[in-house]
């Protein structure tokens, strides 16, 4: 049940994030990599991966996500049949970025 809820949340949150116009994010790819909801579905941690841009631009994306958090939660309450929509917490997911770095090092392209 929890796995299914996490996937539903991931799909709906990703759709809502795609509707947000992030200033200064042209050429950047923002994706939801995972959602981990608590057992009672009252809280959910959302892993966000951002490709492109520098650290400052990525920090701005997270600020913007937090500004839109309540709107995303309202959307979840409307479309999902949960008793209470989860409170969202966005966190950076750097696994892909770190994996790319390891591949660079293995291929001898890194410093």
C-alpha positions in Angstrom: 0.0 0.0 0.0 2.8 2.5 0.9 4.7 1.7 -2.3 1.6 2.5 -4.4 1.0 5.7 -2.4 4.6 6.8 -3.0 4.3 6.2 -6.7 1.0 8.1 -6.9 2.6 11.0 -5.0 5.6 11.0 -7.2 3.6 11.1 -10.4 1.3 13.9 -9.2 4.1 16.0 -7.6 6.2 15.7 -10.8 3.2 16.9 -12.9 2.7 19.9 -10.6 6.4 20.8 -10.6 6.4 20.7 -14.5 3.7 23.4 -14.3 5.8 25.8 -12.3 7.7 28.5 -14.1 11.1 28.6 -12.5 12.8 32.0 -13.2 16.4 31.5 -14.4 16.0 27.8 -14.9 16.2 27.6 -18.6 18.3 24.7 -19.8 17.9 23.0 -16.4 16.1 19.7 -15.9 14.2 19.3 -12.7 12.9 15.8 -11.9 11.3 14.0 -9.0 13.5 10.9 -8.3 11.6 9.4 -5.4 9.0 10.1 -2.8 9.1 8.5 0.6 5.9 8.9 2.6 5.6 8.2 6.3 3.4 5.1 7.3 0.5 7.4 8.2 0.9 9.4 5.0 1.0 12.7 6.9 4.6 13.5 5.7 6.5 12.8 2.6 10.1 13.5 1.6 10.5 14.3 -2.1 13.9 13.7 -3.7 14.6 16.3 -6.4 17.4 16.0 -9.0 18.5 19.0 -10.9 20.7 18.8 -14.0 22.5 21.9 -15.2 23.0 25.2 -13.5 25.3 26.1 -10.7 24.9 25.6 -7.0 23.3 29.0 -6.6 20.7 28.3 -9.3 19.9 24.9 -7.7 19.4 26.6 -4.4 17.0 29.1 -6.0 15.0 26.1 -7.5 14.6 24.7 -3.9 13.5 28.1 -2.6 10.9 28.3 -5.4 9.7 24.7 -4.7 9.2 25.6 -1.0 7.2 28.7 -2.0 4.9 26.4 -4.1 4.8 23.6 -1.5 1.3 24.6 -0.2 -0.1 24.8 -3.8 1.3 21.3 -4.5 -0.2 20.0 -1.3 -3.6 21.5 -2.2 -3.4 19.8 -5.6 -2.7 16.5 -3.9 -5.6 16.9 -1.6 -7.9 17.5 -4.6 -6.8 14.6 -6.8 -5.8 11.9 -4.3 -8.2 10.2 -2.0 -6.0 10.5 1.1 -7.6 11.5 4.4 -4.9 14.2 4.8 -2.5 15.3 2.1 1.1 14.8 3.2 3.2 17.7 4.3 6.0 17.8 1.7 9.7 18.2 2.4 11.9 18.7 -0.7 15.5 17.4 -0.5 18.2 17.3 -3.2 19.0 13.9 -4.7 22.5 13.9 -5.9 22.9 10.1 -6.7 22.9 10.6 -10.5 25.3 13.5 -10.2 27.6 11.4 -8.0 27.3 8.4 -10.3 28.4 10.6 -13.3 31.4 11.8 -11.3 32.4 8.2 -10.5 32.2 7.3 -14.2 34.3 10.3 -15.1 36.9 9.2 -12.6 36.9 5.6 -13.9 37.2 6.8 -17.5 40.2 9.0 -16.5 38.3 12.3 -17.4 38.3 13.6 -13.9 41.1 15.5 -12.0 
